[in-house]
């Protein structure tokens, strides 16, 4: 089900569960979003090329500054993704985004199968 409310696909508070009860429900909903976004980002980044490059950089440079730079870089990248996603969500439906993402996933999978080295 599309969580968007209104004509432009905006997420209304009643769709996100913020209007169910007192402040305890809202705090739990906020923690749930925090946990989901942390898990998604952590699992997506685990073992990718940027993490391997960061490991190599930390082997030769000061680990504290590598950590600070990595955190700031990732925060900026994620922040831009969130803002971009918010802008896109106000213009197109969640269903369109889901179908487009699925189509791209299949296209990349086909490309990988057809162009794989033999």
N, C-alpha and C positions, 0 to 999 in steps of 0.2 A: 504494500500500500504506500502511496506517495505521502510523505509526511508534510508536504507543503500545504499551506493554507492560503486562501486568497487567490486573486487572478494571476499573480506573477510567480507563484510557486514558493512564497515565503513560508517558513516554518512558523506556525502559530504556537503560542504557549500551550494551548489545550492539546495540540497534537504531540507535543514533546513531554507531556505529563507534568507540567509545572503548576497546573491549577487544581490538582487533586486534593490537596490538603494544606497543612501548615508548612512552615519553613523546613521541617525535617525532610519532607518529600522533595523539596527543591534542592536541598543539600545532597540528598542521595542521587538525584538525577544529575547534578553537576559532577559528583564523584564518578558516576557511571560513564559520563562523557570523557572525563579525564582518564579513567582506566582504559576505555576503548581506544582513545587516541594514543596513549602510551604504548599499549600492546601492539597496535597496528604499526606504529613507527618503529618500535624495537624489533619486531619480527621481520619487518621489511628491510631494515638496515643490517640485520645480523648476517655477517659474512659477505656482504657485497663489496665491490671494488673500493669504494671510498673508505670502508673500515680497514681493509687490507693496506691501503695507502697510508691511513692514519697510523696504523701499527708500525709501518716502515719508517714514517716520519718520527714517531716517538722513540724509535730505537736509536736515532742519531741526534735528536734535539731534546730540549727540556720538556719533559712530559707535562708539566703544569701548563706551559704556554700552548702546547699542542692541544691539551684538553680544553682550555679556554677558547682557543680558536675554533675547535671542532664544535663546541657547544654554541658559540655565537653564529657560526656559519650554518649549522643545522637549524637553529632558531629562526634565522632570517629566511632560509629556504622554506621552512614549514609555514612561517607567517605569510609569506607571499602566496603559498599554495592555499592557505585558508582564505585569504582575502580574494584571490582569484576564484576559488570555489564559491564563495558567497556571491560574487558578482555574476558568475555563470548561473547559479541557482535562481537568481532573481529574473533571469531571462528565458531559461528553458526548464522543462520538467525533469524530475528525477528519473522518470522512465526513459526519456531520451538519452540522458547521461548513461544509464545502465545499459541500454541497447547499444549505444555507440561504443562503450568500453568493451562489451562482449564481442562486438564485431571486430574491433581492433585486436583483441586478444586472439581471436580465431585467425585473422589475417596474418599476424606475426607468427603464430604457430605453423600455419601453412608455408609461410616464407622460410621458416627454419627447417621444415621438413624437405622442401623442394631445393633449397640451396645448401644443404648440409654437405660438408666435405666427405668424399667417398674414400 
